[in-house]
Amino acid sequence: MSKVTLAEAPPGVEGSGFFATTLDKAIGLARANSLWPLPFATSCCGIEFMATMGSTYDLARFGAERPSFSPRQADMLLVMGTIAKKMAPVLRQVYVQMAEPRWVIAVGACASSGGIFDTYSVLQGIDEIIPVDVYVPGCPPRPEAILDGVLKLQEIVKNESLNRRNTPEYKALLEKYGIITDNGNG
């Protein structure tokens, strides 16, 4: 698992009684340490996520204090378990309802690649319908692996430019998935 460090000050200029940095770095630090997870659990990986939220592993230590069960109030979608093709439009709708910026973690083999279920009815990875930022391997992954995935996502969030979501590349990525943007929301 990655070395755990609490929020370190971004690069900047320090002096007696002041600290100056860029707005990008300050907002990135705030976003990275206040992710609100939306668990989308369909099978055994969801049980491991429940353990991750419990007191032994305590995901709240990393700023994900409040799990949200409303896509409009979440910015980190954790997809855990087997996603049937009939469930794919529901998952996509949940993703589209999330406000920007939004990030996705595919937890476990089934969400990442369909797992052992190479059948006509199972989606072979959620990246067929929505963009994924971090993949957590395992069947099911241990809580430590889920924490490691969240820490990797925090690094992505911390270093993301504020303008990335408005770039032509990002809009092209969403269009590739058939997600139309309007006013920054999908």
Secondary structure, DSSP 8 states (H G I E B T S, - for coil): ----------S-EEETTEEE--HHHHHHHHHHT---EEEEE-SHHHHHHHHHHSTTT-GGGGT-----SSGGG-SEEEEES--BTTTHHHHHHHHHHS-SS-EEEEEHHHHHH-TT--STTB-S-GGGTS--SEEE-SSS--HHHHHHHHHHHHHHHHH--TTGGGSHHHHHHHHHTT---BTTB-
